[in-house]
Structures are given as structure tokens and as C-alpha cells.
Amino acid sequence: MTLFGHDLEGQVIRPPAEADSILLQVTLGCSHNRCAFCPAYKGKRFAIKPHARIRAALAHAAATMPEPRRVFLCDGDALIVPQERLEAVLDDIRALLPQVTRVAAYANAKAIARKTDAELSRLRALGLGTLYLGLESGSDAVLSAMNKWGDAAEHLRQAARARAAGLKLAVTVLLGLAGADPRAAEAHARATGRALTQMDPEQAAALALMVVPGTPLHERMQRGEFSPQTDAGLLQELRWLLEETTLSRGLFFSNHASNPLRLQLRLPRDKARGLSEIDAALRGETGLVPHAYRRL
């Protein structure tokens, strides 16, 4: 994976759609960093980078990267940066990289909740365009079990506030997060689809849970307290999820490297095709991505 950035500290993660973006690291790690399933920032203590380092990284990009058009703010929840400092970052992007047409960032519901409506609108006016929001599940039981901040209603509320400010949303959810029990899995998948419908994001992406050593969820699995979902179960969850998901005009993906079946759909136009492809996979008529090729 090629990373376009300067002064990147530790492991840096970006969404697939940001492959050609300059990675501007404004925070280290994640301010919450307690989700039971997430291995991403376990080795990082959360901090906000000094503005001088951020500005130096932008100056380096301006000097060395030809015609950069996109900037992605990382690490885990860049929106948590205090408003005045985040506005200064966006001002510097406009000043040092005037050709940039898109700025996006990871955000969680907690970070959105800490901004006022006026502050969110101000960030949009300064060039922030898209927030990548991890919903993970529409089930309160699953969110609580996974130590996720906020319940489903809180995620819906904060997503609505972001959209009202003119920000686009790219929302991620996790298949398999309720484990292998069929009733729990169906409740999780259907509740998640209903939540996506209410959010109506510009993009929704379903990833498949991978239980990673070193996470609290892996420890639960080792103790027999969590049973990972099977491939057939993941496919059925994907079907339940898609059945419940209605987007006014959004993209729906299951094309992350973790997924056993990869879909790229425009909803509502392609919903029937997506369900048909899942059904074919459930019948064994479509080959799944081999486990060796699935990864985070």
C-alpha cells in the first residue's frame, strides 16, 4: 500500500477511496480506542499533533507532490481536534495546496457530538467535505458489547447533524459483529440496515469482522465467550443487511479485502442484482474470496 504523506508516525490507516489522497496526520491514534474488535491503534497513545508539524507536512506536500487534489485527515478521529486548531489546518490546506478540491476525515459520533451545528457548518465552508463514520451496528446490544461509544440513536442523531451541515457521509458497518448465533446475527444485520436507511449516506460499506490477536474480542473468543461467524453466516448477514437498506442515491460496497463476497452497488438501482448475487453465493454457484486473500 502506497502512502502519500510526510511525518507519518506509526501505523496509518486510510479508507480504500483515499488511495490517491495526501495523508495528513493531525492526531495520533483514536480518542476512544476501547472498541473490543478494533486493533488499529492499540499501540498508540492518543495525542493531537503540534500545528507546526502539521503545517510542515503540508509544506512538504506542496513542494514535492505534483498537483495533489485530495487530502485525508487521520488518524482515527481527526474531527476530535478542537475547533480553532482544526480550522487552522483547513486554512493551511487552502493556502499551501490551493488546487485541493476534496478534504475528508475519519470521525466518530463522539467527535461530531462535541461540535456545535455552527462549527460543523464552518468546517464545511472551509473545505471539509466527507466524514468516514464507523457505525458498525444498528443494534444497541452489539454496540454495548463491543464498547462502542454511543447507542444507535446517538449515531443517527450525529449523522443527521453532519448531513444538515452539508457534510457527506461514508458509513462503515461490520458483518459478524454479533457472532455466529443466528438470531443475534439477524437482529444485528437487520437493525444495521435500518440504521443505514435512516442515515441515508452517500456511501455505505460493509466489512467482515476479523478477530485480531491482542484485542479484547480475541480474548473473549479464546475464553469461548464469542464464536466468529461462518462464511455462510456472513453471506446471510449481508443479505439481511441489504434487504433492510434503502438509500436515496448512494453507493453500497462489500468490496473491502475482508469480505468473502465483493459487491459494488448503486442503490436503489442495483439492489435486486446485489440480492441475486448473494443468493448465488449462498447456493455455491459463485466462488468466495479465499481466506488467504482476506485481510484488514
Backbone as numpy.savetxt, mean C-alpha at the origin, in Angstrom:
# Nx Ny Nz CAx CAy CAz Cx Cy Cz
16.17 -5.04 -8.41 15.32 -3.85 -8.41 16.21 -2.60 -8.41
16.02 -1.75 -9.37 16.77 -0.51 -9.45 16.11 0.55 -8.59
16.92 1.21 -7.77 16.41 2.30 -6.94 17.04 3.60 -7.41
16.21 4.55 -7.77 16.68 5.85 -8.20 16.57 6.80 -7.02
17.67 7.04 -6.35 17.64 7.91 -5.20 19.04 8.14 -4.68
19.13 8.97 -3.66 20.42 9.34 -3.08 20.24 9.39 -1.57
21.27 8.95 -0.85 21.24 8.96 0.62 20.08 8.12 1.13
19.94 6.92 0.56 18.90 6.00 1.00 19.47 5.12 2.12
18.83 5.15 3.26 19.35 4.46 4.43 18.54 3.19 4.70
19.24 2.05 4.75 18.57 0.79 5.04 17.73 0.31 3.88
16.89 -0.69 4.15 16.00 -1.22 3.13 14.96 -0.17 2.75
14.78 0.02 1.46 13.80 0.98 0.96 12.79 0.22 0.10
11.52 0.45 0.37 10.43 -0.24 -0.31 9.61 0.77 -1.08
9.20 0.38 -2.28 8.36 1.26 -3.08 7.29 0.44 -3.77
6.15 1.03 -4.10 5.13 0.32 -4.86 5.63 0.01 -6.27
5.10 -1.05 -6.90 5.53 -1.38 -8.26 5.35 -0.22 -9.24
4.30 0.58 -9.06 4.03 1.66 -10.00 5.05 2.79 -9.90
5.88 2.78 -8.85 6.87 3.83 -8.66 8.27 3.40 -9.10
8.33 2.43 -10.01 9.62 1.89 -10.44 10.51 2.94 -11.09
9.92 3.93 -11.73 10.72 4.94 -12.42 10.78 6.26 -11.65
10.34 6.24 -10.41 10.31 7.47 -9.62 11.63 7.67 -8.86
11.97 8.92 -8.63 13.03 9.23 -7.68 12.52 8.89 -6.28
13.28 8.11 -5.54 12.90 7.77 -4.17 13.51 8.80 -3.23
12.65 9.58 -2.60 13.09 10.62 -1.68 12.74 10.18 -0.27
13.74 9.78 0.48 13.52 9.24 1.83 13.40 10.39 2.83
12.18 10.63 3.27 11.94 11.71 4.22 11.79 11.20 5.64
11.44 9.91 5.79 11.42 9.28 7.11 12.20 7.98 7.05
12.59 7.51 8.20 13.20 6.19 8.33 12.20 5.30 9.04
11.84 4.19 8.41 10.93 3.26 9.04 9.49 3.71 9.02
8.73 3.20 9.99 7.29 3.44 10.08 6.96 3.89 11.49
6.12 4.90 11.61 5.79 5.45 12.93 4.96 4.48 13.76
4.24 3.56 13.12 3.45 2.56 13.84 4.28 1.30 14.09
4.67 0.63 13.02 5.63 -0.48 13.05 5.26 -1.57 14.05
3.96 -1.79 14.23 3.53 -2.85 15.14 2.59 -3.85 14.47
2.37 -3.75 13.18 1.52 -4.70 12.49 2.16 -6.09 12.55
1.38 -7.07 12.95 1.92 -8.40 13.23 2.50 -9.09 12.00
2.00 -8.73 10.82 2.40 -9.42 9.59 3.56 -8.75 8.87
3.91 -7.53 9.23 4.80 -6.70 8.41 6.26 -6.81 8.84
7.14 -7.25 7.92 8.56 -7.32 8.24 9.35 -6.11 7.76
8.67 -5.16 7.11 9.37 -4.17 6.29 10.36 -3.31 7.07
10.00 -2.87 8.25 10.84 -1.88 8.93 11.23 -2.32 10.34
11.24 -3.64 10.58 11.54 -4.13 11.92 12.95 -3.75 12.37
13.86 -3.54 11.43 15.23 -3.19 11.81 15.51 -1.71 11.86
14.47 -0.90 11.68 14.67 0.55 11.66 13.91 1.21 12.81
14.58 2.10 13.48 13.91 2.94 14.47 13.35 4.16 13.75
12.07 4.46 13.98 11.44 5.54 13.24 12.11 6.88 13.53
12.32 7.66 12.47 12.86 9.01 12.60 12.49 9.80 11.35
12.45 11.11 11.51 12.27 12.01 10.37 13.63 12.54 9.98
13.97 12.43 8.73 15.28 12.88 8.29 15.42 14.40 8.40
16.60 14.88 8.73 16.83 16.33 8.74 16.57 16.93 7.35
16.01 18.12 7.34 15.64 18.71 6.05 16.87 18.94 5.16
18.01 19.22 5.77 19.22 19.46 4.97 19.58 18.22 4.15
19.39 17.04 4.73 19.69 15.80 3.99 18.68 15.58 2.87
17.43 15.90 3.14 16.40 15.75 2.11 16.67 16.69 0.94
16.99 17.93 1.27 17.26 18.91 0.21 18.52 18.53 -0.58
19.52 17.97 0.11 20.74 17.54 -0.59 20.43 16.39 -1.55
19.55 15.49 -1.16 19.16 14.40 -2.04 18.44 14.93 -3.28
17.60 15.94 -3.09 16.92 16.55 -4.23 17.92 17.26 -5.15
18.89 17.95 -4.56 19.90 18.62 -5.37 20.72 17.61 -6.16
21.01 16.47 -5.56 21.73 15.41 -6.27 20.92 14.90 -7.44
19.61 14.71 -7.22 18.74 14.25 -8.31 18.72 15.27 -9.44
18.64 16.53 -9.08 18.61 17.58 -10.10 19.88 17.60 -10.94
21.00 17.26 -10.31 22.28 17.32 -11.01 22.59 16.07 -11.80
22.02 14.93 -11.41 22.47 13.66 -12.00 21.41 12.87 -12.75
20.13 13.20 -12.56 19.08 12.40 -13.18 18.40 13.19 -14.29
18.47 12.69 -15.52 17.90 13.44 -16.64 16.38 13.42 -16.63
15.80 14.58 -16.66 14.36 14.75 -16.82 13.51 13.89 -15.88
13.77 13.92 -14.58 12.90 13.14 -13.69 11.49 13.74 -13.66
10.49 12.87 -13.78 9.10 13.32 -13.82 8.32 12.97 -12.57
8.84 12.00 -11.78 8.06 11.52 -10.65 8.94 11.39 -9.42
8.36 11.69 -8.28 9.05 11.55 -7.00 8.15 10.75 -6.07
8.76 9.79 -5.36 8.02 9.02 -4.36 8.63 9.27 -2.99
7.80 9.68 -2.04 8.25 9.96 -0.69 8.17 8.69 0.15
9.26 8.30 0.76 9.30 7.12 1.61 10.05 7.50 2.89
10.06 6.68 3.92 9.74 5.29 4.05 8.23 5.05 4.22
7.92 4.35 5.34 6.61 3.73 5.46 5.41 4.64 5.51
5.52 5.79 6.11 4.36 6.69 6.17 4.85 8.14 6.17
5.34 8.56 5.02 5.92 9.90 4.90 4.95 11.00 5.28
3.66 10.74 5.17 2.67 11.77 5.49 2.67 12.13 6.97
3.30 11.32 7.81 3.34 11.59 9.24 4.24 12.79 9.56
5.06 13.20 8.62 5.96 14.35 8.83 5.12 15.58 9.17
5.53 16.36 10.17 4.78 17.57 10.52 4.54 18.47 9.31
3.40 19.13 9.31 2.93 19.86 8.13 3.96 20.85 7.59
4.52 21.67 8.44 5.45 22.71 7.97 6.65 22.09 7.27
7.16 21.01 7.83 8.33 20.36 7.24 7.96 19.66 5.94
6.76 19.07 5.87 6.35 18.40 4.65 6.10 19.43 3.54
5.53 20.56 3.88 5.35 21.63 2.89 6.69 22.10 2.36
7.70 22.18 3.23 9.03 22.60 2.78 9.62 21.60 1.79
9.39 20.30 2.01 9.87 19.28 1.08 9.21 19.46 -0.29
7.90 19.67 -0.29 7.19 19.84 -1.56 7.61 21.13 -2.26
7.88 22.18 -1.49 8.40 23.43 -2.07 9.74 23.18 -2.74
10.60 22.40 -2.07 11.92 22.13 -2.64 11.83 21.28 -3.90
10.90 20.35 -3.92 10.72 19.56 -5.15 10.35 20.46 -6.31
9.45 21.39 -6.09 9.04 22.30 -7.16 10.19 23.21 -7.58
11.01 23.63 -6.62 12.10 24.56 -6.93 13.27 23.87 -7.63
13.63 22.68 -7.14 14.83 22.01 -7.65 14.54 21.06 -8.81
13.30 20.55 -8.87 12.91 19.62 -9.94 11.61 20.12 -10.58
11.66 21.24 -11.26 10.43 21.84 -11.78 9.72 21.00 -12.82
10.43 20.03 -13.42 9.81 19.19 -14.44 8.99 18.06 -13.84
9.05 17.84 -12.53 8.30 16.76 -11.88 6.81 17.03 -11.99
6.07 16.03 -12.45 4.62 16.16 -12.63 3.82 15.33 -11.64
4.49 14.46 -10.89 3.76 13.61 -9.95 4.59 13.37 -8.70
3.97 13.58 -7.54 4.58 13.25 -6.25 3.60 12.34 -5.52
4.10 11.21 -5.03 3.27 10.25 -4.31 3.97 9.88 -3.02
3.21 9.25 -2.11 3.78 8.90 -0.81 3.01 7.73 -0.21
3.71 6.95 0.62 3.01 6.03 1.50 2.33 6.83 2.61
1.15 6.37 3.01 0.45 7.01 4.12 -0.38 5.95 4.83
-0.52 6.08 6.13 -1.47 5.24 6.84 -2.60 6.10 7.39
-3.63 5.45 7.88 -4.80 6.20 8.36 -4.43 7.12 9.51
-3.50 6.68 10.36 -3.08 7.52 11.48 -2.47 8.83 11.00
-1.64 8.75 9.95 -1.00 9.96 9.43 -2.03 10.90 8.82
-2.99 10.36 8.08 -4.04 11.21 7.50 -4.84 11.87 8.61
-5.15 11.11 9.66 -5.96 11.65 10.76 -5.28 12.81 11.46
-3.97 12.86 11.42 -3.24 13.94 12.10 -3.20 15.22 11.29
-3.66 15.17 10.04 -3.74 16.37 9.20 -5.16 16.91 9.23
-5.27 18.24 9.25 -6.58 18.85 9.11 -7.01 18.80 7.65
-8.28 19.06 7.40 -8.76 19.11 6.02 -7.99 20.17 5.23
-7.76 21.31 5.85 -7.04 22.40 5.18 -5.60 21.99 4.88
-4.98 21.26 5.79 -3.60 20.83 5.56 -3.52 19.82 4.42
-4.46 18.90 4.35 -4.48 17.95 3.24 -4.65 18.68 1.91
-5.54 19.65 1.88 -5.76 20.42 0.65 -4.51 21.21 0.28
-3.82 21.72 1.29 -2.59 22.47 1.03 -1.52 21.57 0.43
-1.39 20.35 0.93 -0.42 19.41 0.37 -0.75 19.09 -1.08
-2.03 18.95 -1.36 -2.44 18.71 -2.75 -2.07 19.90 -3.63
-2.29 21.10 -3.14 -1.97 22.30 -3.92 -0.48 22.42 -4.17
0.34 21.89 -3.27 1.80 21.97 -3.43 2.36 20.83 -4.26
1.51 19.94 -4.75 1.98 18.93 -5.69 1.85 17.49 -5.27
1.49 17.22 -4.01 1.28 15.83 -3.62 0.03 15.32 -4.31
0.14 14.22 -5.04 -0.98 13.77 -5.85 -1.63 12.46 -5.42
-0.82 11.48 -4.98 -1.33 10.14 -4.71 -0.81 9.65 -3.37
-1.71 9.03 -2.59 -1.34 8.37 -1.35 -1.53 6.87 -1.51
-0.53 6.09 -1.12 -0.63 4.64 -1.07 -1.03 4.26 0.35
-2.24 3.75 0.50 -2.83 3.48 1.80 -3.01 1.98 2.00
-2.46 1.46 3.08 -2.63 0.05 3.39 -3.87 -0.18 4.24
-4.96 -0.60 3.61 -6.16 -0.98 4.36 -5.96 -2.37 4.97
-5.46 -3.30 4.20 -5.19 -4.70 4.55 -6.47 -5.52 4.71
-7.44 -5.03 5.50 -8.68 -5.78 5.68 -9.81 -4.83 6.03
-11.02 -5.21 5.63 -12.20 -4.47 6.03 -12.85 -5.05 7.27
-12.24 -6.07 7.85 -12.75 -6.76 9.03 -12.10 -6.20 10.28
-12.91 -5.70 11.20 -12.36 -5.17 12.45 -11.65 -6.26 13.24
-12.18 -7.48 13.20 -11.55 -8.58 13.94 -10.14 -8.84 13.42
-9.97 -8.82 12.10 -8.66 -9.06 11.51 -7.71 -7.90 11.80
-8.20 -6.67 11.64 -7.36 -5.51 11.91 -6.86 -5.51 13.35
-7.74 -5.85 14.28 -7.34 -5.90 15.68 -6.33 -7.02 15.93
-6.58 -8.19 15.35 -5.67 -9.32 15.54 -4.29 -9.04 14.99
-4.22 -8.20 13.96 -2.94 -7.88 13.33 -2.30 -6.60 13.86
-2.87 -6.04 14.92 -2.33 -4.82 15.56 -2.27 -3.64 14.59
-3.21 -3.59 13.67 -3.29 -2.47 12.73 -3.90 -1.27 13.44
-3.40 -0.09 13.16 -3.96 1.11 13.78 -5.32 1.42 13.18
-6.34 1.60 14.03 -7.65 2.02 13.56 -8.50 0.87 13.06
-9.82 1.02 13.21 -10.75 0.02 12.69 -11.13 0.35 11.25
-12.01 -0.46 10.67 -12.37 -0.26 9.26 -13.05 1.08 9.07
-13.93 1.46 9.99 -14.63 2.74 9.86 -13.64 3.91 9.86
-12.59 3.81 10.68 -11.59 4.88 10.72 -10.83 4.96 9.40
-10.50 3.81 8.81 -9.84 3.83 7.51 -10.74 4.43 6.43
-12.02 4.10 6.47 -12.95 4.68 5.51 -13.06 6.19 5.69
-13.10 6.61 6.94 -13.22 8.04 7.23 -12.00 8.82 6.71
-10.82 8.30 6.98 -9.61 9.01 6.56 -9.41 8.95 5.05
-9.80 7.85 4.43 -9.73 7.78 2.97 -10.66 8.81 2.34
-11.85 8.97 2.90 -12.80 9.95 2.37 -12.25 11.37 2.51
-11.58 11.65 3.62 -11.00 12.98 3.82 -9.90 13.25 2.79
-9.07 12.24 2.53 -8.01 12.41 1.54 -8.59 12.68 0.16
-9.60 11.93 -0.21 -10.21 12.12 -1.52 -10.91 13.47 -1.62
-11.53 13.91 -0.53 -12.18 15.22 -0.54 -11.17 16.34 -0.75
-9.93 16.11 -0.34 -8.87 17.10 -0.54 -8.28 17.05 -1.94
-8.75 16.12 -2.76 -8.27 16.01 -4.14 -7.13 15.03 -4.32
-6.79 14.28 -3.28 -5.71 13.30 -3.38 -6.23 11.99 -3.95
-5.48 11.39 -4.84 -5.81 10.07 -5.36 -5.37 9.01 -4.37
-6.07 7.88 -4.38 -5.77 6.79 -3.46 -5.39 5.52 -4.23
-4.33 4.87 -3.77 -3.97 3.53 -4.21 -3.98 2.67 -2.95
-4.95 1.78 -2.84 -5.21 1.05 -1.60 -4.77 -0.40 -1.75
-4.03 -0.90 -0.75 -3.60 -2.29 -0.76 -4.35 -3.09 0.31
-4.65 -4.34 -0.05 -5.29 -5.28 0.88 -4.52 -6.59 0.83
-4.74 -7.43 1.86 -3.95 -8.66 1.97 -4.85 -9.89 2.00
-4.76 -10.69 0.96 -5.42 -11.99 0.96 -4.72 -12.90 1.97
-5.48 -13.73 2.66 -4.89 -14.68 3.59 -4.69 -14.16 5.00
-5.06 -12.92 5.25 -4.75 -12.31 6.55 -5.59 -12.88 7.68
-6.70 -13.52 7.36 -7.54 -14.14 8.39 -7.18 -15.59 8.64
-6.19 -16.11 7.91 -5.82 -17.50 8.07 -6.65 -18.42 7.20
-6.54 -19.72 7.47 -7.12 -20.73 6.59 -8.54 -21.12 6.94
-9.08 -20.68 8.07 -10.46 -21.03 8.41 -11.40 -20.45 7.37
-12.22 -21.28 6.71 -13.04 -20.79 5.59 -14.01 -19.67 5.98
-14.64 -19.78 7.14 -15.61 -18.75 7.53 -14.91 -17.42 7.81
-13.79 -17.48 8.53 -13.04 -16.26 8.81 -12.49 -15.65 7.52
-12.01 -16.50 6.61 -11.46 -16.02 5.34 -12.53 -15.34 4.50
-13.71 -15.94 4.44 -14.78 -15.33 3.65 -15.23 -14.00 4.26
-15.35 -13.97 5.59 -15.75 -12.72 6.24 -14.73 -11.61 5.97
-13.45 -11.96 6.05 -12.38 -11.00 5.78 -12.44 -10.51 4.33
-12.54 -11.43 3.38 -12.49 -11.06 1.97 -13.70 -10.21 1.58
-14.87 -10.62 2.02 -16.08 -9.87 1.64 -16.10 -8.50 2.32
-15.72 -8.42 3.58 -15.68 -7.12 4.26 -14.67 -6.19 3.61
-13.57 -6.77 3.14 -12.55 -5.96 2.49 -13.05 -5.44 1.14
-13.75 -6.28 0.39 -14.34 -5.82 -0.87 -15.35 -4.71 -0.65
-16.17 -4.84 0.38 -17.15 -3.79 0.67 -16.46 -2.48 1.07
-15.36 -2.60 1.82 -14.63 -1.39 2.20 -14.01 -0.72 0.98
-13.45 -1.51 0.07 -12.90 -0.94 -1.16 -13.99 -0.23 -1.96
-15.17 -0.81 -2.00 -16.28 -0.18 -2.72 -16.60 1.18 -2.12
-16.62 1.27 -0.79 -16.90 2.55 -0.15 -15.78 3.56 -0.38
-14.55 3.10 -0.35 -13.43 4.00 -0.59 -13.39 4.48 -2.03
-13.73 3.59 -2.97 -13.72 3.87 -4.40 -12.39 4.50 -4.84
-11.26 3.83 -4.57 -9.97 4.40 -4.93 -9.71 4.35 -6.43
-8.74 5.12 -6.86 -8.31 5.06 -8.26 -7.62 3.74 -8.56
-7.04 3.11 -7.52 -6.35 1.84 -7.72 -6.50 1.00 -6.46
-6.79 -0.28 -6.63 -6.82 -1.23 -5.52 -5.93 -2.41 -5.89
-5.12 -2.85 -4.93 -4.20 -3.95 -5.19 -4.34 -4.99 -4.09
-4.59 -6.23 -4.49 -4.67 -7.34 -3.55 -3.35 -8.11 -3.58
-2.65 -8.13 -2.47 -1.44 -8.90 -2.31 -1.77 -10.18 -1.55
-0.92 -11.17 -1.63 -1.10 -12.40 -0.87 -0.15 -12.38 0.33
-0.68 -12.70 1.49 0.12 -12.71 2.71 1.26 -13.71 2.59
2.45 -13.27 2.98 3.60 -14.16 3.12 4.07 -14.00 4.56
4.04 -15.08 5.31 4.40 -15.03 6.72 5.93 -15.09 6.82
6.52 -14.00 7.29 7.97 -13.83 7.24 8.59 -14.07 8.62
9.66 -14.86 8.69 10.34 -15.05 9.98 10.73 -13.71 10.60
10.62 -13.65 11.91 10.96 -12.42 12.63 9.77 -11.53 12.93
8.61 -11.86 12.35 7.40 -11.08 12.62 6.59 -11.75 13.73
5.77 -10.98 14.44 4.89 -11.59 15.45 3.97 -12.65 14.85
3.53 -12.45 13.61 2.65 -13.43 13.00 3.37 -14.76 12.78
4.63 -14.70 12.42 5.41 -15.94 12.25 5.53 -16.67 13.58
5.71 -15.93 14.66 5.78 -16.55 15.98 4.45 -17.22 16.33
3.35 -16.57 15.98 2.04 -17.18 16.22 1.90 -18.47 15.41
2.35 -18.43 14.17 2.27 -19.61 13.32 3.10 -20.74 13.91
4.29 -20.42 14.42 5.14 -21.45 15.02 4.49 -22.08 16.24
3.68 -21.30 16.94 2.98 -21.82 18.12 1.66 -22.51 17.77
1.34 -22.56 16.50 0.10 -23.18 16.06 -1.12 -22.31 16.23
-0.93 -21.00 16.39 -2.03 -20.07 16.62 -2.53 -19.42 15.33
-1.81 -19.66 14.23 -2.20 -19.10 12.93 -1.87 -20.11 11.85
-2.86 -20.41 11.00 -2.66 -21.35 9.90 -2.70 -20.59 8.58
-1.62 -20.57 7.82 -1.60 -19.84 6.55 -2.62 -20.39 5.56
-3.09 -19.52 4.72 -4.07 -19.88 3.70 -3.41 -20.71 2.60
-4.17 -21.65 2.04 -3.70 -22.45 0.91 -3.84 -21.65 -0.39
-3.25 -22.14 -1.47 -3.41 -21.48 -2.77 -4.88 -21.47 -3.19
-5.57 -22.59 -2.99 -6.99 -22.64 -3.34 -7.77 -21.63 -2.49
-7.39 -21.52 -1.23 -8.05 -20.56 -0.37 -7.79 -19.13 -0.79
-6.57 -18.84 -1.21 -6.24 -17.49 -1.69 -7.06 -17.15 -2.94
-7.21 -18.11 -3.83 -8.01 -17.88 -5.03 -9.48 -17.63 -4.67
-10.00 -18.42 -3.72 -11.39 -18.22 -3.32 -11.57 -16.87 -2.65
-10.60 -16.46 -1.83 -10.66 -15.14 -1.21 -10.65 -14.04 -2.27
-9.81 -14.22 -3.29 -9.75 -13.24 -4.36 -11.10 -13.13 -5.06
-11.78 -14.26 -5.23 -13.09 -14.24 -5.87 -14.11 -13.52 -4.98
-14.15 -13.86 -3.69 -15.07 -13.18 -2.78 -14.81 -11.68 -2.76
-13.52 -11.33 -2.72 -13.13 -9.91 -2.69 -13.63 -9.19 -3.94
-13.37 -9.79 -5.09 -13.76 -9.15 -6.34 -15.28 -9.08 -6.48
-15.99 -10.11 -6.01 -17.45 -10.09 -6.04 -18.00 -8.85 -5.33
-17.37 -8.48 -4.22 -17.88 -7.39 -3.39 -17.34 -6.02 -3.79
-16.37 -6.00 -4.69 -15.70 -4.74 -5.04 -16.32 -4.11 -6.27
-16.81 -2.90 -6.09 -17.33 -2.11 -7.21 -16.65 -0.75 -7.19
-15.86 -0.47 -8.20 -15.19 0.81 -8.32 -15.83 1.59 -9.45
-15.97 2.89 -9.27 -16.64 3.69 -10.30 -15.80 3.75 -11.57
-14.49 3.80 -11.41 -13.60 3.80 -12.57 -12.17 3.62 -12.06
-11.88 2.43 -11.55 -10.59 2.20 -10.93 -9.91 0.96 -11.45
-8.62 0.87 -11.19 -7.84 -0.30 -11.53 -7.84 -1.26 -10.35
-7.93 -2.55 -10.65 -7.87 -3.60 -9.64 -6.78 -4.56 -10.05
-5.79 -4.73 -9.16 -4.65 -5.57 -9.48 -4.52 -6.71 -8.47
-4.08 -7.87 -8.95 -3.51 -8.90 -8.08 -2.20 -9.35 -8.74
-1.43 -8.38 -9.20 -0.23 -8.69 -9.99 1.06 -8.53 -9.22
0.96 -8.39 -7.89 2.16 -8.34 -7.07 2.88 -9.68 -7.13
4.17 -9.67 -6.88 4.97 -10.90 -6.97 4.53 -11.97 -5.97
3.76 -11.59 -4.96 3.31 -12.57 -3.96 2.10 -13.36 -4.42
1.43 -12.93 -5.46 0.14 -13.52 -5.83 0.26 -14.81 -6.64
-0.59 -15.81 -6.35 -0.58 -17.04 -7.16 -1.22 -16.86 -8.52
-2.17 -15.89 -8.63 -2.83 -15.59 -9.90 -2.78 -14.09 -10.10
-2.32 -13.66 -11.23 -2.10 -12.23 -11.45 -3.15 -11.66 -12.40
-3.87 -10.68 -11.90 -4.92 -10.02 -12.66 -4.62 -8.53 -12.78
-5.02 -7.96 -13.90 -4.99 -6.52 -14.10 -6.33 -6.15 -14.73
-7.17 -5.50 -13.96 -8.54 -5.24 -14.38 -8.86 -3.75 -14.28
-9.71 -3.31 -15.17 -10.33 -1.98 -15.06 -11.78 -2.22 -14.65
-12.14 -1.75 -13.47 -13.50 -1.92 -12.99 -14.32 -0.67 -13.26
-15.61 -0.86 -13.56 -16.36 -2.13 -13.56 -16.25 -2.94 -14.85
-15.59 -2.42 -15.87 -15.61 -3.04 -17.20 -15.16 -4.50 -17.19
-14.08 -4.80 -16.45 -13.45 -6.12 -16.56 -13.82 -7.08 -15.43
-14.83 -6.75 -14.63 -15.12 -7.58 -13.47 -15.50 -9.00 -13.86
-16.37 -9.15 -14.83 -16.79 -10.49 -15.25 -15.61 -11.29 -15.75
-14.72 -10.67 -16.50 -13.53 -11.38 -17.00 -12.66 -11.83 -15.84
-12.48 -10.96 -14.83 -11.67 -11.32 -13.68 -12.24 -12.51 -12.93
-13.56 -12.51 -12.71 -14.19 -13.64 -12.02 -14.04 -14.92 -12.83
-14.15 -14.80 -14.15 -14.00 -15.97 -15.02 -12.58 -16.54 -14.94
-11.58 -15.66 -14.89 -10.19 -16.12 -14.80 -9.93 -16.79 -13.46
-10.51 -16.27 -12.39 -10.35 -16.91 -11.08 -11.01 -18.28 -11.10
-12.20 -18.37 -11.66 -12.91 -19.65 -11.73 -12.09 -20.69 -12.51
-11.48 -20.26 -13.60 -10.65 -21.18 -14.38 -9.47 -21.69 -13.56
-8.89 -20.80 -12.76 -7.77 -21.20 -11.90 -8.25 -22.16 -10.81
-9.43 -21.91 -10.25 -9.98 -22.80 -9.23 -10.25 -24.19 -9.80
-10.62 -24.25 -11.06 -10.86 -25.56 -11.71 -9.57 -26.23 -12.16
-8.44 -25.57 -12.00 -7.18 -26.15 -12.41 -6.86 -25.97 -13.87
-7.60 -25.10 -14.55 -7.40 -24.90 -15.98 -6.34 -23.85 -16.28
-5.94 -23.11 -15.26 -4.93 -22.06 -15.41 -3.81 -22.33 -14.42
-2.59 -22.32 -14.90 -1.46 -22.55 -14.01 -1.23 -21.37 -13.08
-0.84 -21.67 -11.86 -0.54 -20.63 -10.88 0.95 -20.30 -10.91
1.29 -19.14 -10.40 2.70 -18.75 -10.30 3.40 -19.70 -9.32
4.48 -20.33 -9.72 5.17 -21.25 -8.80 5.62 -20.53 -7.54
5.65 -21.25 -6.42 6.03 -20.65 -5.15 7.43 -20.06 -5.20
8.31 -20.65 -5.99 9.68 -20.15 -6.08 9.76 -18.73 -6.65
8.71 -18.33 -7.36 8.70 -17.00 -7.97 7.87 -15.99 -7.21
7.36 -16.40 -6.06 6.58 -15.47 -5.24 7.46 -14.89 -4.15
7.33 -13.60 -3.96 8.18 -12.93 -2.97 7.53 -11.61 -2.59
8.08 -11.00 -1.58 7.62 -9.66 -1.18 8.27 -8.63 -2.08
